[in-house]
C-alpha cells in the first residue's frame, strides 16, 4: 500500500484528464480527508469531488443508485459524443 501511495503522489500532478472522485464521509477504511488532498493536487481543469453521507467503504452497489447517476452524469458531461442513458 505504501508503494501505491508513493506512485500516485508522483503521478497526481501530471493528471490532466477529467477526474471524478466520490468519497463517503464515514468511510472506515480510507481517511475521508484524503479525497480532498487528492483533489487539491490534481491539475485537471475538469475535476469533481462528491461527498456521500455513507458510513462504509464500498459505495458503488445496487443500493447506491445516486452514485451510479453521479458517474453517468459526469461521463455524459465529459464525452464529446455523449453517453446514452441506461436502458429502462
C-alpha positions in Angstrom: 0.0 0.0 0.0 2.8 2.4 0.8 4.3 1.8 -2.7 0.9 2.6 -4.2 0.7 5.9 -2.3 4.2 6.8 -3.4 3.3 6.1 -7.0 0.0 8.0 -7.1 1.6 11.0 -5.3 4.2 11.2 -8.0 1.6 10.8 -10.8 -1.2 13.1 -9.5 0.5 16.4 -10.5 0.5 15.1 -14.1 -3.1 14.1 -14.5 -4.9 16.3 -16.9 -7.8 14.1 -17.9 -11.2 14.6 -16.3 -11.5 13.1 -12.9 -14.4 12.2 -10.7 -13.8 11.5 -7.0 -16.6 10.1 -4.9 -15.9 9.7 -1.1 -18.0 8.6 1.8 -17.7 10.9 4.7 -17.9 8.0 7.2 -15.5 5.7 5.3 -14.0 3.3 7.9 -11.2 2.1 5.5 -9.9 5.3 4.0 -9.4 8.6 5.7 -12.1 10.8 4.1 -9.9 13.9 4.1 -7.6 12.1 1.7 -10.1 12.7 -1.1 -9.8 16.5 -0.7 -6.0 16.1 -0.7 -6.1 14.2 -3.9 -8.5 16.7 -5.5 -6.3 19.6 -4.5 -3.2 18.0 -6.1 -4.9 17.3 -9.4 -4.1 19.9 -12.1 -7.0 18.8 -14.3 -9.3 21.6 -15.2 -12.2 19.1 -15.3 -12.4 17.6 -11.8 -15.2 17.0 -9.4 -15.3 15.8 -5.8 -18.6 14.5 -4.5 -19.2 13.6 -0.8 -21.7 10.9 0.2 -23.2 10.6 3.6 -22.3 6.9 4.0 -20.6 5.0 6.8 -19.0 2.3 4.6 -16.1 2.0 2.2 -17.9 0.4 -0.8 -20.4 3.0 -2.2 -21.0 1.5 -5.6 -23.5 -1.2 -5.1 -27.1 -1.9 -6.3 -28.2 0.1 -3.2 -26.3 3.3 -4.3 -28.3 4.4 -7.3 -27.4 8.1 -6.7 -23.7 7.2 -7.1 -24.4 5.4 -10.4 -26.3 8.5 -11.5 -23.4 10.8 -10.5 -21.0 8.7 -12.5 -23.2 8.6 -15.6 -23.8 12.4 -15.4 -20.1 13.0 -15.1 -19.4 10.8 -18.2 -22.2 12.5 -20.1 -20.7 15.9 -19.5 -17.1 14.8 -20.4 -17.8 12.9 -23.5 -17.8 14.8 -26.8 -20.1 12.1 -28.3 -22.4 11.9 -25.3 -23.1 8.9 -23.3 -26.6 7.4 -23.9 -28.8 6.9 -20.8 -29.0 3.4 -19.5 -31.9 1.2 -20.7 -35.0 1.2 -18.5 
